[in-house]
């Protein structure tokens, strides 16, 4: 999916790009010819990704995406470094979907999830839009979750943040069109351990884990990276305001307990 050769190489921001789906997206966009600015708060992840990815087309910044001043500074630094901005991938999030039972859920914990998983995307879009408006190929992809559409117990904060992100997506697509396209992807079960910056002690995936998916396997970060890259590309030029579920068909399969 190489970009048009009659333009300067496009520039993308990927938040939470130091590990997991964010890192896979950054790697894919670099492969496709982008210059990529990675916003990453985790120091270990920043160090790993800065060493692993080509430095001449990669900018790795320490950014708390829930802090407006830091977001503004990082966007300004990105645009100044690369000379423009064409794409934004809002991926950064608190990935643990579980919260305390609702009657025990602290307001501070609820607000923290919404601040990192939802408000951060608003802030990044708010400060990226002036530069994106100058691009002829501007696009935004928000990384939501299938938990925006279905739930387990004690997922109220996470599910709410991701559900609101889907609403933010279609609202932005109307406000920012036709110049800027905005879409969302909703991953299901994705095994991000291979691209984790931290030591992971979980055991290997089981046959029954893969069998829950009609495609026969648990997802990989590269599955989402390919979808994100497509939605940012000119090939998706007629697509905006949509949510794309990428879960191997798991949410379509009825599973009854025996």
SULUR-V309363 format. One line per field, one symbol per residue. ss: DSSP state (2 for helix, 1 for strand, 0 for the rest). psi: psi as a letter, one per 40 degrees, with the letter a starting at -180 (. if undefined). A space follows every 50 residues. Layout:
ss=???
psi=???
This chain:
ss=00000000001111100002222222222220001111100022222222 22002221111000000222222222222222000011110000000000 02220022222222222222222222222222000000111110022200 00000222222222222222222222000011111110011022200000 00000022222000000011222222222222022200000011110002 22000000
psi=giiheeiihihihhifeeiadddddddddddeeihhhhhhdhdddddddd ddihddehhhihhheehddddddddddddddeeahdihhgdhiheheiii ideehiddddddddddddddddddddeddddddeiefhihhhhbieeeei iiiffddddddddddddddddddddeiedhihiiigibhhgeddfieihh eiiiiiddddeehdeeiiiidddddddddddeidefeehieihhhgfeed eehhhhh.
